[in-house]
Amino acid sequence: METLLPAIAISLDGKELDPATLFPPERRDIWLEIGFGGGEHLAAQAANHLEIGYIGCEIFLNGIASALAHIDQQKLANVRIYPEDVRDLLGVLKPQSFARIFLLFPDPWPKARHAARRFVNQANLDIVARLLKPGGEFRIGSDDPTYVSWVMMHMARRKDFVWLAECASDWLVRPADWPPTRYEQKAIRQGRTPHYFRFRRV
Ligand SMILES: C[S@@+](CC[C@H](N)C(=O)[O-])C[C@H]1O[C@@H](n2cnc3c(N)ncnc32)[C@H](O)[C@@H]1O
């Protein structure tokens, strides 16, 4: 934590940040994960795609420590971490920087009076749309029935995203290139059904 985090942490200086400047020029694409939890998905994706620059954001200290352990053990040189509130980072990133953005099992805030705290809302979807390259992919996972309906309702209003599901198995079965997360595995153990949304930026 004391040595690796300072080496790969992203710091902001109030100016626009072009994520490409965080990686060597040969990185083919850059992917962004919002709220990576313990970092299982982040580490697996970064290890499976060494040609990709991977930015992970997480505010929970134990999660950051867990992700750093994965990064260290697997000697992943293609990961950068934003260890603070992701909303501060999203606001300064250069538009059309990412080929993929992941929002996996965001805090569901299932009570109606807390709905304003859900990450998925039209303002944040505007930001995600701005940050994705044309043809880029936005992935959302959720096991919470209220949040699943909420995602469908909000994404149905978007003209700038196309839902890639063609049949039920496309969103009820985790795609092969979507490594599991700790939160998802816990949800399955507790009898909840994860849903796997993939949207293409048009
Ligand atoms: C329910 S957990 C899911 C974690 C992980 N994606 C998984 O599937 O195992 C949601 C995560 O989002 C993180 N988070 C919530 N709000 C955040 C924010 N504003 N900035 C960064 N991370 C945030 C939380 O700390 C938590 O680790």
The ligand as a Tripos MOL2 file, in Angstrom:
@<TRIPOS>MOLECULE
LIG
   27    29     1     0     0
SMALL
NO_CHARGES

@<TRIPOS>ATOM
      1 C1        -21.7670   -3.0930   -3.7900 C.3       1 LIG1
      2 S1        -20.0830   -2.7390   -3.9500 S.3       1 LIG1
      3 C2        -19.5980   -3.6640   -5.4050 C.3       1 LIG1
      4 C3        -18.1170   -3.8130   -5.5270 C.3       1 LIG1
      5 C4        -17.6080   -4.5700   -6.7410 C.3       1 LIG1
      6 N1        -17.9110   -3.8620   -7.9740 N.3       1 LIG1
      7 C5        -18.1490   -5.9800   -6.7820 C.2       1 LIG1
      8 O1        -18.9840   -6.2710   -7.6470 O.co2     1 LIG1
      9 O2        -17.7180   -6.8070   -5.9400 O.co2     1 LIG1
     10 C6        -20.0620   -1.0560   -4.5620 C.3       1 LIG1
     11 C7        -18.6970   -0.4320   -4.4860 C.3       1 LIG1
     12 O3        -18.7370    0.8950   -5.0130 O.3       1 LIG1
     13 C8        -17.8920    1.7000   -4.2210 C.3       1 LIG1
     14 N2        -18.3090    3.0990   -4.3540 N.ar      1 LIG1
     15 C9        -19.5060    3.6130   -4.0090 C.ar      1 LIG1
     16 N3        -19.5500    4.9390   -4.2410 N.ar      1 LIG1
     17 C10       -18.3230    5.2590   -4.7350 C.ar      1 LIG1
     18 C11       -17.7340    6.5020   -5.1500 C.ar      1 LIG1
     19 N4        -18.4400    7.6400   -5.1170 N.pl3     1 LIG1
     20 N5        -16.4620    6.4880   -5.6000 N.ar      1 LIG1
     21 C12       -15.7650    5.3210   -5.6440 C.ar      1 LIG1
     22 N6        -16.2690    4.1260   -5.2790 N.ar      1 LIG1
     23 C13       -17.5280    4.0940   -4.8150 C.ar      1 LIG1
     24 C14       -18.0780    1.1660   -2.8220 C.3       1 LIG1
     25 O4        -17.0150    1.5320   -1.9560 O.3       1 LIG1
     26 C15       -18.1700   -0.3350   -3.0700 C.3       1 LIG1
     27 O5        -16.9140   -0.9620   -2.9930 O.3       1 LIG1
@<TRIPOS>BOND
     1     1     2 1
     2     2     3 1
     3     2    10 1
     4     3     4 1
     5     4     5 1
     6     5     6 1
     7     5     7 1
     8     7     8 2
     9     7     9 1
    10    10    11 1
    11    11    12 1
    12    11    26 1
    13    12    13 1
    14    13    14 1
    15    13    24 1
    16    14    15 ar
    17    14    23 ar
    18    15    16 ar
    19    16    17 ar
    20    17    18 ar
    21    17    23 ar
    22    18    19 1
    23    18    20 ar
    24    20    21 ar
    25    21    22 ar
    26    22    23 ar
    27    24    25 1
    28    24    26 1
    29    26    27 1
@<TRIPOS>SUBSTRUCTURE
     1 LIG1         1 GROUP 0 **** ****
